[in-house]
Amino acid sequence: MTSIPQFPDAAPSPRGAIALTPASATIDWWRPAPRPIDAAASEPGNRAAFGCLMAFTVILLLAPQSFLPVLKTVRIALVTASAAIVLHVLDATARRRPVVPATPEIALTFALLFWTMFTLPFSYWPGGSIAVISDQYIKAIVFFWLIGVLVTTRVRLQAFAWALAVCAVPLATMAVYHYASGDFLRTGVAGVKRISGYYGLSGNPNDLALTLNLLIPIGGVLLLTSRSLVGRAAAASVLLCGIPAVILTFSRAGFITLGATLLLSLYFIAKRRSPAVAAALVVVALAAAPLLPTGYVDRLTTIANIEADPTGSAQGRWDDFRNAATVIAANPILGVGVGQDILALNQVRGRLTWRSVHNAYLEYAVDLGLPGITLFLLLLGATLRTVRRVERESAGDPALRDLAIFASGAQIALAAFAIAAVFHPIAYQFYFFCVAGLAVAVRNAYRSEIRVLQAGAARADAARRP
């Protein structure tokens, strides 16, 4: 019996992973040809809504209202985000598609939000917890949701990645400008110089370093996937500006995260059998060592020897780790309420320092108890597994090469966050939900690309039939 090769299909495995049927799968000549899939119809998400999401992303990172105060009265971030939500809801309703897709990441996110709301009556300060939820947490979750429902194709994934990466250049340029012009913060300690931050999400040097560290892997992905010389030059500028800027922030957490990012990049590059690129990264890193700014190495030595930190911040953070453990032991289930670790730590310290614990995992554990930190870790693990599956399923297929690289880059960005979260109080902010949304977008683009390739294979099959 004559059989015709069929293009691999994308179907969920028993464990929910994306799996491809073997390329040798066949269909019999007498069976009806599979109906070609309309690629345009398989692209959920209104174009205008996607445009609003892109605008909101740029506003979030670059905070133009800080330069043009008139934009504060317009509330451009609220306007663009609201427009994206309304347009998506209307479009999804008209197409009879779910407004909120049923995915493991969405389910875990809403479970975490539900637990956050459930603990409100038991919060040390319910009003303060409501303020944290409305001012930060809900907005970050909505951003994550919009990325997941609107960044649905390879083209949109590339556009969204470019929006993120290009924003890194002005952030990095500002860091270099502050350092060159001597615009330093008042640390109160002689010989310790910290540059001013940017604005908004990157308002202090530590947050600036964190933001750049999350964007650098995306620049690397675009460098490897861009076809044009202009595109590669633009992507290279993200790395050439971003990496030195992280160093100029003098952020110890920034250095650790940057080092981990470079090591993971070497690992993925080596795995793709690109030893020349990996060797070039090592050479550049070694060549840059003598160019480190004065006092930077001394600053880094306090990572291992915290007693040598003249600012006292390293000692204070270590003490707060132990204080946080005390609070968790006293409130293991319900915690002290979202955003209220500051009040709880003041009680344990015995003095009013009004400082949050500099560790996102401990923030969740202190504020939301062990159920809260468990749900967050499950969410982080789910997003990592998502892009790992895409990388594994795309490996070895030239048609999916770019998506495999995007999946690797998303893994690096998520790992960078996971490491940085040990040193930053960023539990309820946009950082994680941005890179987690990118991971979901990579899966969306993979599924869309598989549908397009299947449609082409089905049409080719139909054309070959007598």
Buried (B, 14 or more C-beta within 10 A) or exposed (E): EEEBEBBBBBEEEEEEBBBBEEEEEEBEEEEEBBEBBEBEEBBBBBEBBBBBBBBBBBBBBBBBBEEEEEBEEEEBBEBBBBBBBBBBBBBBEEEEEEEBBEBBBBBBBEBBBEBBEEBBEBBBBBEBBBEBBEEBBBBBBBBBBBBBBBBBBBEBBBBBBBBBBBBBBBBBBBBBBBBEEEEBBEBEEEEBBBBBBBBBBBBBBBBBBBBBBBBBBBBBBBBBBBEEEEBBEBBBBBBBBBBBBBBBBBBBBBBBBBEBBBEBBBBBBEEBEEEEBBEEBEEEEEEEEEEBEEEEEEBBEBBEEBEEBBBEBBBBBBBBEEBBBBBBEEBEEBBBBBBBBBBBBBBBBEEEEEBBBBBBBBBBBBBBBBBBBBBBBBBBBBBBBBBBBBBBBBBEBEEBBBBBBBBBBBBBBBBBBBBBBBBBBBBBBBBBBBBBBBBBBBBBBBBBBBBBBBBBBBEEBEEEEE
